[in-house]
C-alpha cells in the first residue's frame, strides 16, 4: 500500500508539472468577490478500501480492490472559493463500507457508515502559476477534519482527511473530478475496537477512496482583474496637465489685458490675433480635449474672415511618449482637427495651412506639448 501511495503522489506531481508547462498562463491580480460568488456543488461515485485497526500483524493483502475490504460509495459536497487559490468544502461520504476482521478472516462483512468533513482546498495551479480563467486543469490538494458514524454498529468517531482533487473544466460552469483521498478515523468506527499494541497506521480505521464526479459552479465562477491603478493615475495626470496648461494660457491672457487696461491703451486687432492661440489634446488623442479652447480660436477665425487673412495651424505631440513616426502622424492629425474647426467657423479652406511638427519637448510639463496653435501669418 505504501508503494502504491508513493507512485500515485509522484504521478500527480509529474502530471501537474507537465500540464502547467503547456498552459499559457495569464498572471494578474484579482479583486475579491462578494460572499455569494464562487460557490460550487459536487457529486461523485467512489470506490472505498477499508484498512481497519484490528488488522495489525495479520499479514493481510494490501490490495485495495480485495472483496473483503472494498465497496462502492457516493459523495456530496458544497463549498466556496474565497480566493483563486484558497477555498473551503463541506463533504459527505459513505453508505457502503467494510469491517475487516482477520481473526478468522470474515468476508463481505458490511459496515454502513457516513463521514462528514470540513476541508481546506489549496488550488496549487493558481497559487504557483497565477490565475488563468482559461486553464483546463486545476490541481487541488486538501486537508480536513470531521466526524464519522457507523449505522451498522451505532458508533461514532472523529477523524482527519487528506487527498488530491484534480478538476478538468469542460466549461466555465462544469468540471470533471478525479479525486484520491484518505479518511483516518477513530479505531472503532467499523464496529470493532482493537487498540492494544497498535501504533501509527494500525491504531486507527483507514478509508482510502478513489472518486469520479462533477463540479457545478454556482453563480459567478470567475475573478475580475484588478484595475491598473498606474494607468488610471497616468490618464488622470494627463487631464490635470491639460487643465493646468489651459489655466496658464488664460492667466497669461488676463495679465496682458490687465496691463493694457492699466496703460489705458486699447490693443490693436492685428496685435491680438497674431498671438498664437493654443488648443490642447489628451495623450495619444487627436480630438480636442475641451471645447473651451475654441473660444479664442473663434476670435482668430472672425479676424481672418473679416480681413481675408492666411492662417497657419501647427500640430505638436510630446516626445516623451510614442515613436517619432507615430508622433509625426499624431501632430498632423491634431493640426487637421483644428483646421476643420476653423472651416466650420467660416474660414476659407484655401486660407489655412497645416503643419505637423512631430514630438517636441519645448514646454514643461510634457502634457503642454500635446497641442496645436493657430497663428495669423498675413
FIVO-65145 format. One line per 3 residues: number of its first residue (from 1); their letters; for each residue y negated, x negated, z negated of C-alpha. Coordinates in Angstrom, 1 decimal. Last residue first. Example, Ala and Ser with C-alpha at 12.3 -4.5 7.8 and 13.67 -1.06 7.14 Angstrom:
2
2 = sa = 1.1 -13.7 -7.1  4.5 -12.3 -7.8
REM end
This chain:
378
378 = xxx = -87.9 0.6 43.0  -84.9 -0.6 41.0  -84.8 2.3 38.4
375 = xxx = -81.9 1.4 36.0  -78.9 3.3 34.7  -76.5 1.5 32.4
372 = xxx = -72.7 2.0 31.9  -70.9 1.4 28.7  -68.0 -0.2 26.8
369 = xxx = -69.9 -3.4 25.8  -71.2 -1.8 22.6  -67.5 -1.5 21.5
366 = xxx = -67.4 -5.3 21.1  -69.7 -5.3 18.1  -71.8 -7.0 19.2
363 = xxx = -73.1 -7.2 22.8  -72.7 -9.5 25.7  -68.9 -9.8 25.6
360 = xxx = -68.1 -8.7 29.1  -65.1 -7.2 31.0  -65.7 -6.1 34.6
357 = xxx = -69.2 -5.9 36.1  -68.6 -2.8 38.3  -71.6 -1.9 40.4
354 = xxx = -72.9 1.4 41.6  -75.9 2.1 44.0  -77.6 5.5 44.0
351 = xxx = -80.3 6.5 46.4  -77.8 7.7 49.1  -76.3 10.1 46.5
348 = xxx = -79.7 11.9 46.3  -80.5 12.7 42.7  -80.2 16.4 41.8
345 = xxx = -78.8 16.3 38.2  -75.3 16.8 39.5  -75.9 13.6 41.6
342 = xxx = -76.8 11.8 38.5  -73.6 12.9 36.7  -71.6 11.6 39.7
339 = xxx = -73.3 8.2 39.4  -72.4 8.2 35.6  -68.7 8.6 36.5
336 = xxx = -68.9 6.1 39.3  -70.2 3.4 36.9  -67.4 4.1 34.5
333 = xxx = -64.8 3.9 37.3  -66.2 0.5 38.4  -66.0 -0.8 34.8
330 = xxx = -62.4 0.4 34.5  -61.4 -1.3 37.7  -62.9 -4.6 36.6
327 = xxx = -61.4 -4.2 33.2  -57.9 -3.8 34.7  -58.3 -6.9 36.8
324 = xxx = -59.7 -8.9 33.9  -56.8 -7.9 31.5  -57.4 -5.4 28.7
321 = xxx = -59.2 -5.7 25.4  -61.7 -8.3 24.1  -63.5 -8.4 27.5
318 = xxx = -65.3 -5.2 26.8  -65.8 -3.0 29.9  -69.0 -2.6 31.9
315 = xxx = -70.5 -0.3 34.6  -73.9 -0.9 36.2  -75.7 2.0 37.9
312 = xxx = -78.6 1.1 40.1  -81.2 3.8 41.1  -83.5 4.0 44.1
309 = xxx = -86.6 6.1 43.7  -87.5 9.2 45.7  -90.5 9.6 43.4
306 = xxx = -89.9 13.1 42.0  -86.2 12.8 42.3  -86.0 9.4 40.7
303 = xxx = -88.3 10.5 37.8  -86.2 13.5 37.2  -83.0 11.4 37.2
300 = xxx = -84.5 8.9 34.7  -85.4 11.8 32.3  -81.9 13.3 32.8
297 = xxx = -80.3 9.9 31.9  -82.2 10.0 28.5  -80.4 13.3 27.7
294 = xxx = -77.1 12.2 29.2  -76.1 10.2 26.1  -75.8 13.4 24.2
291 = xxx = -72.8 14.3 26.4  -70.8 12.0 24.1  -67.8 9.7 25.0
288 = xxx = -68.4 9.8 28.8  -65.1 9.8 30.7  -63.8 6.4 32.0
285 = xxx = -61.6 5.7 28.9  -59.8 2.5 27.9  -61.8 2.3 24.6
282 = xxx = -64.3 5.1 24.3  -67.4 5.2 26.6  -71.1 4.8 26.2
279 = xxx = -74.1 5.7 28.4  -77.1 3.3 28.3  -80.5 3.7 29.8
276 = xxx = -82.1 0.6 31.3  -85.9 0.5 30.9  -87.4 1.1 34.3
273 = xxx = -87.9 4.8 33.4  -90.4 4.3 30.7  -92.6 1.6 32.3
270 = xxx = -92.8 3.6 35.5  -94.0 6.7 33.6  -96.7 4.8 32.0
267 = xxx = -96.7 4.9 28.2  -99.5 6.7 26.4  -101.7 4.4 24.4
264 = xxx = -102.8 5.3 20.9  -101.7 1.9 19.7  -99.9 3.6 16.9
261 = xxx = -98.5 6.1 19.3  -97.1 3.3 21.5  -95.6 1.6 18.5
258 = xxx = -94.0 4.8 17.3  -92.5 5.3 20.8  -91.0 1.9 20.8
255 = xxx = -89.5 2.3 17.3  -88.1 5.7 18.3  -86.5 4.1 21.4
252 = xxx = -85.0 1.3 19.3  -83.7 3.8 16.8  -82.1 5.9 19.5
249 = xxx = -80.4 2.8 21.0  -79.1 1.8 17.6  -77.8 5.3 16.9
246 = xxx = -76.0 5.3 20.3  -74.4 2.0 19.5  -73.4 3.2 16.0
243 = xxx = -71.8 6.3 17.5  -69.8 4.1 19.9  -68.7 1.8 17.0
240 = xxx = -67.6 4.8 15.0  -65.5 6.0 17.9  -64.0 2.6 18.3
237 = xxx = -63.2 2.4 14.6  -61.5 5.8 14.7  -59.3 4.6 17.5
234 = xxx = -58.4 1.3 15.7  -57.7 3.2 12.5  -55.4 5.6 14.3
231 = xxx = -53.6 2.6 15.9  -53.2 0.9 12.6  -51.9 4.0 10.9
228 = xxx = -49.1 4.5 13.5  -47.8 7.8 12.3  -44.4 7.7 10.6
225 = xxx = -41.6 8.8 13.0  -40.1 12.2 12.1  -36.5 12.4 10.8
222 = xxx = -33.8 14.6 12.4  -31.5 17.3 11.2  -33.9 20.2 10.7
219 = xxx = -32.0 23.4 9.7  -28.3 22.9 8.8  -26.2 20.1 10.2
216 = xxx = -22.6 21.1 10.8  -20.1 18.3 10.1  -16.5 18.7 11.4
213 = xxx = -13.1 17.6 10.2  -10.3 15.1 10.2  -9.2 13.7 6.8
210 = xxx = -7.0 10.9 5.5  -6.1 11.0 1.8  -5.1 8.9 -1.1
207 = xxx = -4.6 10.7 -4.5  -4.0 8.5 -7.5  -2.7 9.5 -10.9
204 = xxx = -3.7 7.0 -13.5  -2.2 4.1 -15.5  -0.3 2.6 -12.5
201 = xxx = -3.4 1.4 -10.7  -4.6 -0.5 -13.7  -2.3 -0.5 -16.7
198 = xxx = 0.9 1.2 -17.8  2.8 0.2 -20.9  2.9 3.8 -22.3
195 = xxx = 0.9 6.0 -20.0  3.2 8.8 -18.9  1.8 12.3 -18.8
192 = xxx = 3.3 14.6 -16.2  1.5 17.7 -15.0  0.0 16.2 -11.8
189 = xxx = -3.3 15.8 -13.6  -1.7 14.0 -16.5  -2.8 10.4 -15.8
186 = xxx = -6.5 11.1 -15.2  -7.6 10.9 -11.6  -8.5 8.2 -9.0
183 = xxx = -9.4 10.0 -5.8  -9.2 7.7 -2.8  -10.6 8.4 0.7
180 = xxx = -10.4 7.9 4.4  -12.6 10.1 6.6  -12.8 10.8 10.3
177 = xxx = -15.5 13.4 10.9  -16.6 15.0 14.2  -20.3 15.7 14.3
174 = xxx = -22.4 18.9 15.1  -26.1 19.7 15.0  -27.8 16.9 17.0
171 = xxx = -24.8 17.0 19.4  -21.4 15.4 19.8  -22.0 13.1 16.8
168 = xxx = -19.1 10.9 15.7  -19.2 10.5 11.9  -17.0 8.0 10.0
165 = xxx = -16.8 8.6 6.2  -15.4 5.8 4.1  -14.0 6.2 0.6
162 = xxx = -14.5 6.4 -3.1  -13.7 8.9 -5.9  -13.6 8.9 -9.7
159 = xxx = -11.8 11.2 -12.0  -11.8 13.6 -15.0  -8.8 15.6 -15.9
156 = xxx = -7.5 19.1 -16.3  -4.0 20.6 -16.8  -2.7 24.1 -16.1
153 = xxx = 0.7 22.8 -14.7  0.8 24.5 -11.3  -3.0 25.0 -11.2
150 = xxx = -3.6 21.3 -11.6  -7.3 20.7 -12.2  -9.6 17.9 -11.1
147 = xxx = -13.1 16.9 -12.3  -15.8 14.7 -10.8  -17.1 11.3 -9.8
144 = xxx = -18.5 9.7 -6.7  -18.8 6.8 -4.3  -19.4 6.9 -0.5
141 = xxx = -19.2 4.7 2.6  -20.9 6.1 5.7  -20.6 4.5 9.2
138 = xxx = -22.5 6.6 11.7  -21.5 6.9 15.4  -23.5 8.5 18.2
135 = xxx = -26.9 7.0 17.6  -29.6 8.9 19.4  -31.9 9.6 16.4
132 = xxx = -31.9 5.8 15.6  -32.8 4.8 12.0  -32.6 1.1 11.4
129 = xxx = -29.7 -1.4 11.6  -28.7 -2.0 8.0  -29.7 1.2 6.2
126 = xxx = -29.2 3.5 9.3  -25.7 2.3 10.1  -25.0 1.8 6.4
123 = xxx = -25.3 5.6 5.7  -24.6 5.5 2.0  -23.4 8.8 0.5
120 = xxx = -23.4 9.5 -3.2  -20.6 11.8 -4.3  -20.2 14.8 -6.6
117 = xxx = -16.5 15.6 -6.8  -14.4 18.7 -7.2  -10.6 18.3 -7.1
114 = xxx = -8.2 21.2 -6.7  -4.4 21.5 -7.5  -1.1 23.0 -6.6
111 = xxx = 1.5 20.4 -7.6  4.8 20.8 -5.7  8.0 18.9 -6.4
108 = xxx = 9.4 18.2 -3.0  11.8 15.6 -4.1  12.9 14.6 -7.5
105 = xxx = 13.7 11.0 -8.2  15.5 10.7 -11.5  13.5 9.3 -13.2
102 = xxx = 11.0 8.8 -10.3  8.9 11.9 -10.8  6.2 12.1 -8.0
99 = xxx = 4.3 15.3 -8.5  3.0 16.4 -5.1  -0.1 18.0 -3.7
96 = xxx = -1.1 21.3 -2.0  -4.4 23.2 -2.8  -6.9 20.4 -2.7
93 = xxx = -10.4 19.3 -2.0  -14.0 20.4 -3.0  -16.9 18.1 -2.1
90 = xxx = -20.5 18.1 -3.4  -22.5 15.6 -1.3  -25.6 13.5 -1.9
87 = xxx = -27.5 11.4 0.6  -29.0 8.0 1.2  -29.6 6.1 4.5
84 = xxx = -31.7 8.4 6.7  -33.5 9.5 3.5  -32.8 12.5 1.2
81 = xxx = -29.7 13.5 3.2  -28.2 16.8 1.8  -24.7 18.0 1.0
78 = xxx = -22.1 20.7 1.2  -18.3 20.1 1.3  -15.1 21.8 2.0
75 = xxx = -11.6 20.2 2.1  -8.1 21.3 3.0  -4.6 19.8 2.3
72 = xxx = -1.4 18.6 3.8  1.4 17.1 1.7  2.7 13.7 0.8
69 = xxx = 4.6 12.1 -2.1  8.3 13.3 -1.8  8.1 13.5 2.0
66 = xxx = 7.2 9.9 2.5  4.0 9.6 4.6  2.0 7.3 2.2
63 = xxx = 4.6 4.6 2.3  4.7 2.6 -0.9  8.4 3.1 -1.4
60 = xxx = 9.4 3.5 -5.0  10.0 0.3 -7.1  10.2 2.3 -10.4
57 = xxx = 8.1 -0.1 -12.4  5.2 2.3 -13.0  5.8 5.6 -11.0
54 = xxx = 4.7 7.7 -14.0  1.1 7.2 -13.1  1.5 9.2 -9.9
51 = xxx = 0.8 7.9 -6.3  0.1 11.1 -4.3  -0.4 10.9 -0.5
48 = xxx = -2.6 13.6 0.9  -3.0 14.6 4.6  -6.3 16.4 5.1
45 = xxx = -8.0 19.2 7.1  -11.7 19.4 7.2  -14.9 21.4 6.7
42 = xxx = -18.4 20.0 6.2  -21.8 21.6 5.7  -25.2 19.8 6.1
39 = xxx = -28.7 19.8 4.7  -31.4 17.7 6.4  -34.4 19.8 5.6
36 = xxx = -34.9 22.3 2.8  -36.3 19.7 0.3  -39.0 18.7 2.8
33 = xxx = -38.8 15.6 5.0  -39.8 12.1 4.1  -41.5 10.4 7.0
30 = xxx = -39.7 7.7 9.0  -40.3 4.0 9.6  -39.2 2.6 12.9
27 = xxx = -36.2 0.7 14.4  -35.0 2.0 17.7  -31.4 0.9 18.0
24 = xxx = -29.8 0.5 21.4  -26.2 0.6 20.0  -23.7 -1.8 21.5
21 = xxx = -24.0 -4.3 18.6  -23.8 -1.3 16.2  -20.5 -0.2 17.6
18 = xxx = -18.9 -3.6 17.5  -20.0 -4.2 13.9  -18.7 -0.8 12.7
15 = xxx = -15.4 -1.3 14.4  -14.9 -4.7 12.7  -15.9 -3.3 9.2
12 = xxx = -13.5 -0.3 9.6  -10.7 -2.4 10.8  -11.1 -4.8 7.9
9 = xxx = -11.0 -2.0 5.4  -8.0 -0.3 7.0  -6.0 -3.6 7.0
6 = xxx = -6.9 -4.2 3.3  -5.8 -0.6 2.4  -2.5 -1.0 4.2
3 = xxx = -1.8 -4.4 2.5  -2.4 -2.8 -0.8  0.0 0.0 0.0
REM end
